[in-house]
Amino acid sequence: MWNTSLWRWRVIGIFLIALTISGCPKKTPPPSEGDLGSPSDSTGPGGLQEGGLAPGDPKERTDERIRGDRDTSGGGSLQDIYLDYDAFDLSQEARDTLQRNANWITKNSEAKIEVEGHCDERGTVEYNLALGAKRAKVVRDYLVTLGVPTGQISTISYGEELPTCRDASESCWKQNRRAHFQLLVGR
């Protein structure tokens, strides 16, 4: 009888020790600006070099886009690319489109382009802003590998704030998961 009671206390003790050690899981904080870029890119916060920032106040540009004061057709000959749900990797179709966009940008050296990262409405606002930033950054980085000077490209994330379609359907969500090209200078 004594062995059974001692065994129970040992099991309870081990359980309490394990519970104390493991504790409650901590919430994972949203990604910081530094998480979106890496120091090995020799970039600043958010993965942008200071020379790669678009002219003007980013808040003013964002407010203009949300109010609809800016041309939303984008960069003329530049085509948007579309991304998969919850992803920021580039498909072959997106890479082909970016190759054509890179050719246009390099031929128009006076052009300043802002790559806008967009998401569909699913997910939190914070998550979608971070995902939109990653989408814009991967597009910018790919354009740079194709020979576009970093000084011609800036990035911004609108997350889910500027949808092209407002229906709650997969066909609509596909249209909103995009990288949009906004011509800032050089029209």
LOFI-440811 format. One record per residue (C-alpha): residue number from 1; x, y, z. Coordinates in steps of 0.2 Angstrom, whole numbers, plus 2048, in hexadecimal, padded with zeros to 3 digits. Layout:
! residues N
<rec><num>NUM</num><u>X</u><v>Y</v><w>Z</w></rec>
...
This chain:
! residues 187
<rec><num>1</num><u>800</u><v>800</v><w>800</w></rec>
<rec><num>2</num><u>80E</u><v>80C</v><w>804</w></rec>
<rec><num>3</num><u>816</u><v>809</v><w>7F3</w></rec>
<rec><num>4</num><u>806</u><v>80D</v><w>7EA</w></rec>
<rec><num>5</num><u>804</u><v>81E</v><w>7F4</w></rec>
<rec><num>6</num><u>816</u><v>822</v><w>7F1</w></rec>
<rec><num>7</num><u>814</u><v>81E</v><w>7DF</w></rec>
<rec><num>8</num><u>805</u><v>82A</v><w>7DD</w></rec>
<rec><num>9</num><u>80E</u><v>838</v><w>7E6</w></rec>
<rec><num>10</num><u>81D</u><v>836</v><w>7DA</w></rec>
<rec><num>11</num><u>812</u><v>837</v><w>7CB</w></rec>
<rec><num>12</num><u>809</u><v>846</v><w>7D2</w></rec>
<rec><num>13</num><u>81A</u><v>84E</v><w>7D5</w></rec>
<rec><num>14</num><u>820</u><v>84A</v><w>7C4</w></rec>
<rec><num>15</num><u>810</u><v>851</v><w>7BD</w></rec>
<rec><num>16</num><u>812</u><v>861</v><w>7C7</w></rec>
<rec><num>17</num><u>824</u><v>864</v><w>7C2</w></rec>
<rec><num>18</num><u>820</u><v>861</v><w>7B0</w></rec>
<rec><num>19</num><u>811</u><v>86D</v><w>7B1</w></rec>
<rec><num>20</num><u>81C</u><v>87A</v><w>7B9</w></rec>
<rec><num>21</num><u>82A</u><v>879</v><w>7AD</w></rec>
<rec><num>22</num><u>81F</u><v>879</v><w>79D</w></rec>
<rec><num>23</num><u>814</u><v>887</v><w>7A3</w></rec>
<rec><num>24</num><u>807</u><v>88F</v><w>798</w></rec>
<rec><num>25</num><u>80D</u><v>892</v><w>786</w></rec>
<rec><num>26</num><u>811</u><v>8A4</v><w>782</w></rec>
<rec><num>27</num><u>808</u><v>8AD</v><w>774</w></rec>
<rec><num>28</num><u>813</u><v>8B0</v><w>765</w></rec>
<rec><num>29</num><u>815</u><v>8C2</v><w>762</w></rec>
<rec><num>30</num><u>811</u><v>8C9</v><w>750</w></rec>
<rec><num>31</num><u>821</u><v>8CB</v><w>746</w></rec>
<rec><num>32</num><u>82A</u><v>8DB</v><w>748</w></rec>
<rec><num>33</num><u>831</u><v>8E6</v><w>73A</w></rec>
<rec><num>34</num><u>842</u><v>8DE</v><w>73D</w></rec>
<rec><num>35</num><u>83B</u><v>8CD</v><w>739</w></rec>
<rec><num>36</num><u>835</u><v>8D2</v><w>728</w></rec>
<rec><num>37</num><u>847</u><v>8D5</v><w>722</w></rec>
<rec><num>38</num><u>857</u><v>8CD</v><w>727</w></rec>
<rec><num>39</num><u>868</u><v>8D6</v><w>72C</w></rec>
<rec><num>40</num><u>871</u><v>8CC</v><w>71E</w></rec>
<rec><num>41</num><u>867</u><v>8D6</v><w>711</w></rec>
<rec><num>42</num><u>870</u><v>8E6</v><w>718</w></rec>
<rec><num>43</num><u>85F</u><v>8EE</v><w>719</w></rec>
<rec><num>44</num><u>857</u><v>8F8</v><w>727</w></rec>
<rec><num>45</num><u>847</u><v>8F4</v><w>730</w></rec>
<rec><num>46</num><u>83A</u><v>8EB</v><w>726</w></rec>
<rec><num>47</num><u>847</u><v>8E6</v><w>71A</w></rec>
<rec><num>48</num><u>848</u><v>8F7</v><w>711</w></rec>
<rec><num>49</num><u>857</u><v>900</v><w>70D</w></rec>
<rec><num>50</num><u>856</u><v>913</v><w>710</w></rec>
<rec><num>51</num><u>859</u><v>917</v><w>6FE</w></rec>
<rec><num>52</num><u>84C</u><v>90B</v><w>6F9</w></rec>
<rec><num>53</num><u>83E</u><v>914</v><w>702</w></rec>
<rec><num>54</num><u>831</u><v>91D</v><w>6F7</w></rec>
<rec><num>55</num><u>831</u><v>930</v><w>6F6</w></rec>
<rec><num>56</num><u>824</u><v>939</v><w>702</w></rec>
<rec><num>57</num><u>81C</u><v>934</v><w>712</w></rec>
<rec><num>58</num><u>816</u><v>922</v><w>712</w></rec>
<rec><num>59</num><u>808</u><v>926</v><w>71E</w></rec>
<rec><num>60</num><u>802</u><v>934</v><w>711</w></rec>
<rec><num>61</num><u>803</u><v>927</v><w>703</w></rec>
<rec><num>62</num><u>7FA</u><v>91A</v><w>70D</w></rec>
<rec><num>63</num><u>7EC</u><v>926</v><w>711</w></rec>
<rec><num>64</num><u>7EB</u><v>92C</v><w>6FF</w></rec>
<rec><num>65</num><u>7E9</u><v>91A</v><w>6F9</w></rec>
<rec><num>66</num><u>7DC</u><v>916</v><w>706</w></rec>
<rec><num>67</num><u>7D2</u><v>925</v><w>702</w></rec>
<rec><num>68</num><u>7D4</u><v>921</v><w>6EF</w></rec>
<rec><num>69</num><u>7DD</u><v>931</v><w>6EB</w></rec>
<rec><num>70</num><u>7EA</u><v>927</v><w>6E1</w></rec>
<rec><num>71</num><u>7E9</u><v>91E</v><w>6D1</w></rec>
<rec><num>72</num><u>7E6</u><v>90C</v><w>6D5</w></rec>
<rec><num>73</num><u>7EA</u><v>905</v><w>6C4</w></rec>
<rec><num>74</num><u>7FC</u><v>905</v><w>6CA</w></rec>
<rec><num>75</num><u>80B</u><v>906</v><w>6BF</w></rec>
<rec><num>76</num><u>804</u><v>906</v><w>6AD</w></rec>
<rec><num>77</num><u>80D</u><v>8F7</v><w>6A5</w></rec>
<rec><num>78</num><u>811</u><v>8EF</v><w>6B6</w></rec>
<rec><num>79</num><u>806</u><v>8E0</v><w>6BA</w></rec>
<rec><num>80</num><u>801</u><v>8DA</v><w>6CB</w></rec>
<rec><num>81</num><u>806</u><v>8C9</v><w>6D1</w></rec>
<rec><num>82</num><u>7FB</u><v>8BD</v><w>6DB</w></rec>
<rec><num>83</num><u>800</u><v>8B2</v><w>6EA</w></rec>
<rec><num>84</num><u>7F9</u><v>8A3</v><w>6F2</w></rec>
<rec><num>85</num><u>7EF</u><v>8A3</v><w>703</w></rec>
<rec><num>86</num><u>7FA</u><v>8A6</v><w>712</w></rec>
<rec><num>87</num><u>80A</u><v>8A7</v><w>707</w></rec>
<rec><num>88</num><u>817</u><v>8B3</v><w>700</w></rec>
<rec><num>89</num><u>821</u><v>8A7</v><w>6F5</w></rec>
<rec><num>90</num><u>821</u><v>8AB</v><w>6E2</w></rec>
<rec><num>91</num><u>819</u><v>89F</v><w>6D5</w></rec>
<rec><num>92</num><u>821</u><v>89D</v><w>6C4</w></rec>
<rec><num>93</num><u>813</u><v>8A7</v><w>6BD</w></rec>
<rec><num>94</num><u>817</u><v>8B5</v><w>6C9</w></rec>
<rec><num>95</num><u>829</u><v>8B4</v><w>6C5</w></rec>
<rec><num>96</num><u>825</u><v>8B6</v><w>6B2</w></rec>
<rec><num>97</num><u>81B</u><v>8C5</v><w>6B6</w></rec>
<rec><num>98</num><u>828</u><v>8CD</v><w>6C1</w></rec>
<rec><num>99</num><u>835</u><v>8CA</v><w>6B3</w></rec>
<rec><num>100</num><u>82A</u><v>8D5</v><w>6A7</w></rec>
<rec><num>101</num><u>828</u><v>8E2</v><w>6B5</w></rec>
<rec><num>102</num><u>83B</u><v>8E2</v><w>6B8</w></rec>
<rec><num>103</num><u>83E</u><v>8E5</v><w>6A5</w></rec>
<rec><num>104</num><u>832</u><v>8F4</v><w>6A5</w></rec>
<rec><num>105</num><u>839</u><v>8FB</v><w>6B6</w></rec>
<rec><num>106</num><u>84B</u><v>8FA</v><w>6B0</w></rec>
<rec><num>107</num><u>846</u><v>902</v><w>69F</w></rec>
<rec><num>108</num><u>83E</u><v>910</v><w>6A8</w></rec>
<rec><num>109</num><u>84C</u><v>915</v><w>6B4</w></rec>
<rec><num>110</num><u>842</u><v>925</v><w>6BA</w></rec>
<rec><num>111</num><u>834</u><v>91A</v><w>6C0</w></rec>
<rec><num>112</num><u>832</u><v>918</v><w>6D3</w></rec>
<rec><num>113</num><u>827</u><v>909</v><w>6D7</w></rec>
<rec><num>114</num><u>81F</u><v>905</v><w>6E7</w></rec>
<rec><num>115</num><u>81B</u><v>8F2</v><w>6EA</w></rec>
<rec><num>116</num><u>80B</u><v>8F0</v><w>6F4</w></rec>
<rec><num>117</num><u>808</u><v>8E0</v><w>6FE</w></rec>
<rec><num>118</num><u>7F5</u><v>8DB</v><w>6FF</w></rec>
<rec><num>119</num><u>7EC</u><v>8CD</v><w>707</w></rec>
<rec><num>120</num><u>7DA</u><v>8C6</v><w>708</w></rec>
<rec><num>121</num><u>7CF</u><v>8CA</v><w>717</w></rec>
<rec><num>122</num><u>7D3</u><v>8BA</v><w>720</w></rec>
<rec><num>123</num><u>7DF</u><v>8BB</v><w>72F</w></rec>
<rec><num>124</num><u>7E2</u><v>8C9</v><w>73B</w></rec>
<rec><num>125</num><u>7E6</u><v>8DB</v><w>736</w></rec>
<rec><num>126</num><u>7F7</u><v>8D9</v><w>73D</w></rec>
<rec><num>127</num><u>7FB</u><v>8C9</v><w>735</w></rec>
<rec><num>128</num><u>7F5</u><v>8CF</v><w>724</w></rec>
<rec><num>129</num><u>800</u><v>8DF</v><w>726</w></rec>
<rec><num>130</num><u>80F</u><v>8D4</v><w>729</w></rec>
<rec><num>131</num><u>80A</u><v>8C8</v><w>71B</w></rec>
<rec><num>132</num><u>808</u><v>8D6</v><w>70F</w></rec>
<rec><num>133</num><u>819</u><v>8DD</v><w>714</w></rec>
<rec><num>134</num><u>821</u><v>8CC</v><w>711</w></rec>
<rec><num>135</num><u>818</u><v>8CB</v><w>700</w></rec>
<rec><num>136</num><u>81E</u><v>8DC</v><w>6FB</w></rec>
<rec><num>137</num><u>830</u><v>8D9</v><w>701</w></rec>
<rec><num>138</num><u>832</u><v>8C8</v><w>6F8</w></rec>
<rec><num>139</num><u>82C</u><v>8D1</v><w>6E8</w></rec>
<rec><num>140</num><u>838</u><v>8DF</v><w>6EA</w></rec>
<rec><num>141</num><u>846</u><v>8D3</v><w>6EE</w></rec>
<rec><num>142</num><u>842</u><v>8C9</v><w>6DE</w></rec>
<rec><num>143</num><u>842</u><v>8D9</v><w>6D3</w></rec>
<rec><num>144</num><u>853</u><v>8DE</v><w>6DA</w></rec>
<rec><num>145</num><u>85A</u><v>8CD</v><w>6D5</w></rec>
<rec><num>146</num><u>853</u><v>8D0</v><w>6C4</w></rec>
<rec><num>147</num><u>85E</u><v>8E0</v><w>6C3</w></rec>
<rec><num>148</num><u>852</u><v>8EE</v><w>6C9</w></rec>
<rec><num>149</num><u>85B</u><v>8FB</v><w>6D4</w></rec>
<rec><num>150</num><u>855</u><v>8FB</v><w>6E6</w></rec>
<rec><num>151</num><u>853</u><v>90E</v><w>6E4</w></rec>
<rec><num>152</num><u>845</u><v>90C</v><w>6D8</w></rec>
<rec><num>153</num><u>83A</u><v>900</v><w>6E4</w></rec>
<rec><num>154</num><u>832</u><v>903</v><w>6F4</w></rec>
<rec><num>155</num><u>826</u><v>8F8</v><w>6FE</w></rec>
<rec><num>156</num><u>816</u><v>8FA</v><w>708</w></rec>
<rec><num>157</num><u>809</u><v>8EE</v><w>710</w></rec>
<rec><num>158</num><u>7F7</u><v>8F2</v><w>70F</w></rec>
<rec><num>159</num><u>7F2</u><v>8E1</v><w>716</w></rec>
<rec><num>160</num><u>7E0</u><v>8DE</v><w>713</w></rec>
<rec><num>161</num><u>7DB</u><v>8F1</v><w>713</w></rec>
<rec><num>162</num><u>7DA</u><v>8F4</v><w>700</w></rec>
<rec><num>163</num><u>7D1</u><v>8E5</v><w>6F8</w></rec>
<rec><num>164</num><u>7CD</u><v>8E5</v><w>6E6</w></rec>
<rec><num>165</num><u>7BF</u><v>8D9</v><w>6E9</w></rec>
<rec><num>166</num><u>7B3</u><v>8D9</v><w>6F9</w></rec>
<rec><num>167</num><u>7AA</u><v>8C8</v><w>6F7</w></rec>
<rec><num>168</num><u>7AD</u><v>8BB</v><w>703</w></rec>
<rec><num>169</num><u>7B2</u><v>8AE</v><w>6F7</w></rec>
<rec><num>170</num><u>7C2</u><v>8A5</v><w>6F1</w></rec>
<rec><num>171</num><u>7C2</u><v>8AD</v><w>6E0</w></rec>
<rec><num>172</num><u>7C1</u><v>8BE</v><w>6E8</w></rec>
<rec><num>173</num><u>7CE</u><v>8BA</v><w>6F5</w></rec>
<rec><num>174</num><u>7DA</u><v>8B5</v><w>6E7</w></rec>
<rec><num>175</num><u>7D9</u><v>8C6</v><w>6DF</w></rec>
<rec><num>176</num><u>7DD</u><v>8CE</v><w>6F0</w></rec>
<rec><num>177</num><u>7ED</u><v>8C4</v><w>6F3</w></rec>
<rec><num>178</num><u>7F8</u><v>8CE</v><w>6E9</w></rec>
<rec><num>179</num><u>807</u><v>8D9</v><w>6E7</w></rec>
<rec><num>180</num><u>802</u><v>8E9</v><w>6DE</w></rec>
<rec><num>181</num><u>80E</u><v>8F5</v><w>6D5</w></rec>
<rec><num>182</num><u>80B</u><v>908</v><w>6D8</w></rec>
<rec><num>183</num><u>814</u><v>914</v><w>6CD</w></rec>
<rec><num>184</num><u>81A</u><v>922</v><w>6D8</w></rec>
<rec><num>185</num><u>825</u><v>92C</v><w>6CC</w></rec>
<rec><num>186</num><u>828</u><v>92B</v><w>6BA</w></rec>
<rec><num>187</num><u>817</u><v>92B</v><w>6B2</w></rec>
